Amino acid sequence: MSRRLHFVGTLPQFSTAEEALAWQLRELHSEIRRVTGGETGDRLNWFVPLAKDLMRLPHIHTSRTGEWTDYDDVDRLVLKRGHTLRVADIPLRLADWAEDELASLEALGTPATPQLPLQIGIPGYLDIALFLFGPVGMFRHAVTFRSALAQQIERIAHFAGDRVVFQIETPAALVAVASAPIPLRAAVAELMSRCVLRQVTLAPHGSRFGLHLCLGDMGHKAKIRLRTAQPVVALANALTRRWPAAQKPLEYLHLPLCGGSEPPTTAARFYTPLRRLSLGPARTIVAGIAHEDQQRDYQRAVRDRVEDALGREVDIATACGLGRTTPSQAQRAVASMRELLT
């Protein structure tokens, strides 16, 4: 069996990173290529504390408050006239969390290695800027958020080296491609790939990466519903075509083939565009198809359609992290993932 499991991010069934890591090492050691801290505890909704911290800055005005239950129920921030948003204003803690998780692995007696690295989720800078400051603010503040994330990546790379894999997460990019009119989709995919890769080029030489193409999952709902896998393929091909493989290994390419509470379709035509997927420098394709609410036979039919279209076996994942699901839903999703290995 060459298939393996891939956990996109959050594992809400655990209260601490150490619990999530111990479970993976104990129960899944032969079924995974890397481990994740599961974005547990305070990290479960890390975006909300980030927004609240920024709201406290004297040069930030809050134009709207929200409870972060769906895509419209969010805080919206505005930089006051005459001020600048600085990297130092952005309280990212990715490096602190990575350091803690590496220490947890040491304490468990199974330190991260190049062969079984720790996966570090890196949110898209466009996504953070868009969610917090809106479409206009996204263009104004994108570079600042990119620089802040680059500092976090550089710090992690300094103390972890090749014992970590950075997972770049791209909801804004994929939603933009999927929303574009078909005649413009290729051009939008090229534009968005250049934006995503600007973050990658800032990372230290030798940094290892994975790509999590994403449709969003706030409230366990995708931002957009796919009618075909073609937008996923368009963005993936644009990214792998430009990927700086000689400097930054691309470990995997994760493709979301369903979204939110909706299971993947069994219609073969949905997956036909996967025949045109170019793996490029990516070492593994991860199919985001496992779902907590789809019967086993249907799940296997979906997996087989994906692999038939690609002409190869795939690693198995859900379409997104499980943070917007209940612990019981997350457990069912993991069970579905494991069933799809064979």
C-alpha positions in Angstrom: 0.0 0.0 0.0 1.5 3.3 -1.1 -1.3 5.6 0.0 -0.9 7.6 3.1 -3.0 9.9 5.3 -2.6 13.7 5.2 -4.1 15.9 7.9 -4.8 19.4 6.5 -4.8 21.2 9.8 -7.1 21.3 12.8 -8.0 18.3 14.8 -10.8 19.4 17.2 -11.1 16.0 18.9 -7.9 16.8 20.9 -7.4 19.5 23.5 -3.6 19.9 23.2 -1.0 19.5 20.5 0.8 16.9 22.5 -2.4 14.7 22.5 -2.8 15.1 18.8 0.9 14.3 18.1 0.9 11.3 20.5 -2.2 9.9 18.8 -0.6 10.2 15.3 2.6 8.5 16.5 0.8 5.8 18.4 -2.1 4.9 16.0 -1.0 6.1 12.6 2.8 5.9 12.4 2.8 3.7 9.4 0.0 5.6 7.6 1.4 9.2 7.6 4.3 11.0 5.9 4.3 13.9 8.4 2.8 14.9 11.8 0.7 18.0 12.7 0.0 19.6 16.0 -3.7 19.8 15.0 -4.2 23.5 15.8 -5.7 22.6 19.1 -6.8 24.6 22.1 -6.3 28.4 21.7 -5.2 27.7 18.1 -8.6 26.3 17.1 -9.9 29.7 16.0 -6.5 31.5 15.9 -7.8 34.0 13.4 -10.2 35.6 15.9 -7.6 36.5 18.5 -5.5 38.0 15.8 -8.4 40.2 14.7 -9.1 41.2 18.3 -5.4 42.1 18.9 -5.3 44.3 15.9 -8.5 46.0 16.9 -6.8 47.2 20.1 -4.2 49.2 18.2 -4.8 52.9 18.4 -4.4 53.4 14.6 -6.9 50.7 13.7 -10.6 51.5 13.4 -13.3 48.8 13.6 -15.9 49.4 11.0 -17.8 46.2 11.8 -17.8 43.5 14.5 -18.7 39.9 14.1 -18.8 36.5 15.8 -16.9 34.7 13.0 -19.7 32.2 12.4 -19.8 32.5 8.6 -18.1 34.5 5.8 -20.3 37.6 6.4 -20.2 37.6 10.2 -16.6 38.8 10.7 -14.7 41.8 12.1 -13.8 44.4 9.5 -10.9 46.7 10.2 -9.8 50.0 8.7 -6.4 51.7 9.0 -6.9 55.3 10.2 -5.9 58.0 7.8 -2.2 59.0 8.0 -1.1 55.8 9.6 0.8 52.7 8.3 0.3 49.1 9.3 3.7 47.7 10.3 5.0 44.1 10.5 5.5 44.7 14.2 1.8 45.4 14.6 0.9 41.8 13.5 1.0 39.4 16.4 1.6 36.1 14.6 2.7 33.2 16.8 3.5 30.5 14.2 7.1 30.2 15.2 6.2 30.0 18.9 3.7 27.2 18.2 6.2 25.3 16.0 8.8 25.5 18.8 6.3 24.1 21.3 5.2 21.3 19.0 8.8 20.3 18.3 9.4 20.2 22.0 6.3 18.0 22.5 7.7 15.6 19.9 11.0 15.5 21.8 9.1 14.8 25.1 7.2 12.0 23.4 10.5 10.4 22.5 9.9 10.8 18.8 11.6 14.0 17.6 10.8 15.4 14.2 13.1 14.2 11.5 13.5 14.8 7.8 11.8 11.5 7.3 8.9 12.3 9.6 8.7 16.1 9.7 6.4 18.4 11.6 3.9 20.1 9.3 3.5 23.9 9.9 0.4 25.6 8.4 1.1 29.0 6.8 -2.0 31.0 6.1 -2.1 32.9 2.8 -1.2 36.6 3.2 -3.9 37.6 0.8 -6.4 35.7 2.9 -5.5 37.4 6.1 -5.5 40.8 4.6 -8.8 40.2 2.8 -10.6 38.8 5.8 -9.5 41.5 8.2 -9.4 44.6 5.9 -11.7 43.8 3.0 -11.0 43.8 -0.7 -9.5 47.3 -0.8 -7.4 46.7 2.4 -6.2 43.4 0.9 -4.3 45.3 -1.8 -3.1 48.0 0.6 -1.8 45.6 3.3 -0.9 42.4 1.4 2.9 43.1 1.4 2.9 43.8 5.2 1.2 40.5 5.9 3.5 38.7 3.5 6.5 40.1 5.3 5.2 39.2 8.7 4.6 35.6 7.5 8.1 35.5 5.9 9.6 36.5 9.3 7.8 33.6 10.9 8.9 31.1 8.3 12.5 32.3 8.5 12.5 32.0 12.3 11.1 28.4 12.1 13.6 27.4 9.4 16.4 28.7 11.5 15.7 26.4 14.5 14.0 23.5 12.6 15.6 23.2 9.2 14.4 20.2 7.2 12.6 18.8 10.1 9.5 20.8 9.2 7.3 21.2 6.1 5.5 24.5 5.5 2.0 24.1 4.2 0.9 27.1 2.2 -2.9 27.6 2.4 -4.6 29.3 -0.5 -8.4 29.9 -0.2 -8.4 33.3 -1.8 -6.4 32.1 -4.8 -8.6 29.1 -5.5 -11.9 30.9 -4.9 -10.7 33.7 -7.3 -10.0 31.1 -10.0 -13.2 29.2 -9.5 -15.2 32.4 -9.5 -13.7 33.7 -12.8 -15.5 33.3 -16.1 -14.2 30.3 -18.0 -12.4 32.4 -20.7 -10.5 34.3 -18.0 -9.8 31.3 -15.7 -6.3 30.5 -17.0 -5.2 34.2 -16.7 -6.6 34.4 -13.1 -4.8 31.2 -12.2 -1.5 32.6 -13.5 -2.0 35.8 -11.6 -2.9 34.0 -8.3 0.0 31.6 -8.7 2.4 34.5 -8.9 0.9 35.9 -5.7 1.2 32.6 -3.8 4.7 32.0 -5.0 5.9 35.4 -3.8 5.6 34.0 -0.2 7.6 30.9 -1.2 10.4 32.9 -2.8 11.0 34.8 0.5 11.6 31.5 2.4 15.2 30.4 3.2 16.9 28.1 0.6 16.1 24.5 1.2 12.8 25.1 2.9 10.3 22.3 2.3 6.7 23.1 1.3 3.3 21.6 0.6 0.4 23.3 -1.1 -3.1 23.1 0.4 -5.5 24.4 -2.3 -8.5 25.5 -0.3 -12.1 26.4 -0.8 -12.6 27.7 2.8 -14.6 26.0 5.5 -16.0 28.7 7.8 -19.1 27.3 9.5 -18.2 24.0 7.7 -19.3 25.6 4.4 -17.1 26.1 1.4 -16.8 29.7 0.1 -17.7 28.4 -3.4 -19.2 25.1 -4.7 -17.2 23.5 -7.5 -19.1 22.1 -10.5 -16.0 20.5 -11.9 -12.4 19.9 -10.8 -11.1 22.2 -13.6 -10.5 25.3 -11.4 -8.4 23.2 -9.0 -6.4 21.8 -12.0 -5.9 25.3 -13.5 -4.5 26.7 -10.2 -2.4 23.6 -9.5 -0.8 23.6 -12.9 0.0 27.3 -12.7 1.7 26.8 -9.3 3.7 23.7 -10.2 4.8 25.3 -13.5 6.4 28.2 -11.7 7.5 26.4 -8.6 11.2 27.0 -7.7 11.9 23.3 -7.3 15.7 23.7 -7.2 15.6 25.9 -4.1 12.3 24.8 -2.3 11.2 21.1 -2.5 7.5 20.7 -3.1 6.5 17.7 -1.0 2.8 17.5 -1.9 -0.1 19.0 -3.7 -3.4 18.8 -1.8 -6.5 19.1 -4.0 -10.0 19.9 -2.4 -12.5 17.9 -4.4 -15.5 18.7 -2.3 -16.3 21.4 0.3 -17.8 21.9 3.7 -20.7 19.7 4.7 -21.3 18.5 1.1 -19.6 15.1 0.3 -17.8 14.7 -3.0 -19.8 13.8 -6.1 -19.6 10.3 -7.6 -20.1 11.7 -11.1 -17.1 10.7 -13.3 -17.3 13.9 -15.4 -16.5 16.1 -12.4 -13.0 14.4 -12.1 -12.2 14.3 -15.9 -10.1 17.5 -15.7 -7.7 15.7 -13.4 -6.3 14.0 -16.5 -4.7 17.3 -17.3 -3.1 17.8 -13.9 0.7 18.3 -14.2 2.4 17.0 -11.1 5.5 19.0 -11.9 8.0 19.0 -9.0 5.4 17.8 -6.4 6.3 14.4 -5.0 2.8 13.4 -3.9 -0.8 14.2 -4.8 -3.2 14.4 -1.9 -6.9 14.0 -2.7 -9.2 16.0 -0.4 -12.2 13.6 -0.7 -12.7 12.0 2.7 -16.0 13.0 4.3 -17.7 12.2 7.5 -21.2 11.9 5.9 -20.7 9.7 2.9 -21.1 6.0 2.8 -18.0 3.8 2.4 -18.9 2.5 -1.0 -19.5 6.0 -2.4 -16.2 7.2 -0.8 -14.3 4.4 -2.5 -16.0 5.1 -5.8 -14.8 8.7 -5.6 -11.3 7.6 -4.8 -11.2 5.2 -7.7 -12.5 7.9 -10.1 -9.8 10.3 -8.9 -7.1 7.7 -9.3 -8.4 6.6 -12.7 -8.3 10.2 -13.9 -4.8 10.8 -12.5 -3.4 7.4 -13.5 -1.8 7.0 -10.1 -2.6 6.4 -6.4 -3.1 9.4 -4.1 -2.7 10.2 -0.5 -6.0 10.7 1.4 -7.3 13.8 3.2 -10.4 15.8 3.9 -11.0 18.9 1.7 -10.0 21.2 4.6 -9.0 21.1 8.2 -11.6 19.8 10.6 -11.8 22.9 12.9 -15.3 23.7 11.8 -16.6 20.2 12.6 -17.6 18.8 16.0 -15.2 16.2 17.6 -17.5 13.4 16.6 -17.7 14.6 13.0 -13.9 14.8 13.0 -13.6 11.3 14.3 -15.9 10.1 11.5 -13.9 11.9 8.9 -10.6 10.3 10.2 -12.3 6.9 10.0 -13.3 7.6 6.4 -9.8 8.6 5.6 -8.4 5.4 7.0 -10.9 3.3 5.1 -9.8 4.9 1.8 -6.2 3.7 2.3 -7.1 0.2 1.1 
